Amino acid sequence: MTETKEIKEKVTIKSVINHIGIPTLFVGLFLVFIVILGSFLGISMGTLVSDTIKRTGMNGILVLAMVPSIQSGTGPNFALPVGIVCGLFALVVSIEFGLMGSTLMIVAILFAIFLAIIVGYFYGRLLNAVKGSEMTIATYTGFSIVALMNLAWLMIPFQNPKMRWFMGDG
């Protein structure tokens, strides 16, 4: 009679980390930390989970926006921040006009496409004018447009109550 020897793999912290991966482990630990901290601060778990799902969805869309530029070999620095700002601006303008539901999304998408075509044309002209320095100019342009729009979001006088600061005029 032959005996079968079972080789039991020893479970160690290192083997778990190798199986899961360090980035996934950090994200998981961060989520556990947030849930524990939220319970200490009195934040309801429903709100915490709901906000986490919303932010995951928003970040997922931004990640998907990078796929075409990475697949084409240009990298995420080329016009992605400019395109995102065009989309955000179109959405904010649509909300300001009081649109809701699918009408809001359709108008925002159409306005974003229109705005992105115009801005993209001038962005393309800029990159053609600086041949050889595209990486530097693209990075600088992305950072600049985001910084400029951060100031604009604070100064544009929104009147829709959904977008107004709880204090102030804008």
C-alpha positions, 0 to 999 in steps of 0.5 A: 500500500502506497502512502500519499504524502500531502505537501501542505504549503505553509501560509506565511505573510510573504506568500499572502502578499505575493498572492494578493499583491502589494497595491491591492493589499494597501487599497484593502488596508486603506478601506478597512482603515476608513471604515474603522475611522468612519465608525469612530467619527459617527459616519453612517456605513450607508453614506460611507459605502455610497460615497465610496461607490460613487468615487470609484465610479468617477475614478473609473471613468477617468481611468477609461478616458486614458485608455485611448491615449495610452493605446495610441502611444501618446501617453496620458499627458497629451490633452487628457486634462484639457478634455476632462476640463471641457467635459466638467465645464459642459456638465456644470453649464448644463446643471446651471441651465436647470437641466435634469436626467437624461436631457442633462447628460445628452446636452452636457455630452454634446456641449462637451464634444463641441467645446473639446473640438474647438479647444482640441484644434487650438491645442493641436496647433500649439503642439504643432508649433512646438515640435520637439518639445511636445512632452514638456508643453503637454505636461505644462498645458495640462497642469496650467488648465487644471490650475486655471479652472480651479480658480475659475470654479471658485469665481464663476457666479453659479446661481443654481442652488445645487452648485452654490457654496453654502456661504458667499455669492459664487 
